[in-house]
């Protein structure tokens, strides 16, 4: 009965800390309680997705009760997938050392190169403002990538993502060069910061979500996706319910099915109340109740089945077979 209560939505993907953390840097009480309720009372699986390292995201796992409710964390733009209930890693796709060496050979002093692992953010320019911002957000140290001889020395730990910073024209030229490589995926991000992001070939946020949905035998129509940046457009467009935060850029808002309030206004709790809880509050029947009274009726004879009952509407399915077809084989208008 619990899954029926949630209708067709069974999976909730939340993009990045920007959807969770307000100006105080904390998850609001309303958002935390709503996310716990939607998992426990409405049986939705929750996945927190981000470009951030896994180590910076695990702190949210207990706060959101993800281990207890079989949630997931997707980090490094899809390079790592973590099952919070078992504590096991479902996927891990670091960049090969040969690719990192090749990237290092392509950049010069006009660029800032940063390699992102789990223990640190390794950079050629440790005081670059964008990297200082990320290090603070992720609670991660910035370590010097250049040794005393002025040469780049690769870290010993696995590197899952590379960020390259420079002027847009330089990044565009470098992007065109890297886009031809078969063993990596390069993405040029122009807003709000101009940067080039590099991950292993085939790694993407959408690919990671597809992997989890497939394991759960779910479809994109079963997913609610909440985004806040331009990189979230594909995720929001493909979801059964695409949601943009109020602080999201206009292009994302224009393709979303619903625009919720900002983080400071408990936007996730607002969305959960409007799109999940209020749809079913006060509904006295479940689809099973309607289906139980259909035998020996016209609806039963036509094979009609009720799939959802919510406030103001009922949805169902009807097969197109010998009961509902015209002699020439097409659906009868009366049916």
Residue, then its C-alpha position, 0 to 999 in steps of 0.5 A: x500500500x505504501x508504494x501505491x500512496x506515492x503514485x508513479x514516483x519511486x525515485x528522487x534525485x537531488x543535484x548537489x549541495x545547492x539544492x540542500x544547503x541554504x545561506x547558513x550552510x546547513x540543511x533546513x529542518x523542514x527539508x531534512x524532515x520532509x526527505x526522511x518522511x518521503x523515504x519512510x512513508x512514501x517509499x521513495x529512494x533518494x540519490x544525492x548527486x554531485x560533482x563533489x568528491x565522495x568524502x565531502x558528501x558522506x556527511x549528508x548520508x546520516x542526516x538524510x537517513x540514506x543508509x536506513x532507507x537504501x539511498x545512493x550517493x553519486x559523486x565526481x559527476x557520475x564517476x563513483x556510485x555509493x550504496x548507502x545501505x550496504x556501504x559498498x561502491x557500485x561503480x568507480x571510474x578513475x582517470x588513467x594515469x596516462x590520460x592525466x599525463x597527457x592532459x598535463x602536457x597540454x596545459x601551460x602557465x596560462x591555465x590552472x590545472x586541478x586534479x580531484x581525488x578523495x584526499x585532496x584537490x591537487x592544483x598547479x596554482x593553489x591560491x586560485x579563487x575558484x579552487x579556494x571556493x571549492x576547497x571550502x565547500x568540500x572541506x578539502x585541502x588544496x595540495x601543490x601539484x608542482x614539485x620543487x623542480x617546477x614539474x608536475x608530479x601526479x598524486x598517488x591516489x586515484x583521480x576521478x575528475x580534472x578541472x581546468x581554468x583559464x579564459x574562455x577562448x583558451x578553454x575552447x581551444x583545449x576543449x576541441x583538442x580533448x573532445x577528440x580523445x576516446x578515453x575521456x569525456x570533456x565538458x566546457x562549462x561557461x556559467x557561472x564559472x568558465x571551466x573545463x571538466x574532464x572525466x573518464x570516457x562514458x562517465x556522466x551524471x545521467x549515466x549513473x542515474x540510468x545505472x541505478x534506475x536499471x538496478x531498481x527496475x525503474x524508468x525515468x518516468x518514475x523519477x523526480x529530479x531536482x536541479x539548480x544549474x545549467x548542467x542539470x537540464x538533461x536530468x530535469x527534462x528526462x525525469x517524470x517530474x523535473x523540478x528547478x529551485x527558485x535560485x536556478x538559472x532561467x534556462x533550467x526553469x523554462x524546461x522544468x515541470x515545477x519551480x519550487x522555492x529556494x534552499x533558504x525557503x525549504x524548497x525541497x520540503x515545499x516540492x514534496x508537500x505540493x507534488x507528493x503529499x497533497x496529491x494523496x492526502x484525503x483520498x479515501x481509496x487506493x487503486x486496489x479498492x477500485x480494481x476489486x469492484x470491477x469484475x462483472x462490470x463494463x470496466x471489468x469486461x473491457x480490461x480496464x485497471x485503475x493505476x492511480x487515485x489522487x486529488x481531482x483525478x483517477x488514471x487507469x489503463x485499458x488494453x487494445x485487444x479483441x474486446x476493444x478493437x473494430x473489425x479492421x483492427x483499430x481501437x473502437x471509438x466508443x471504447 
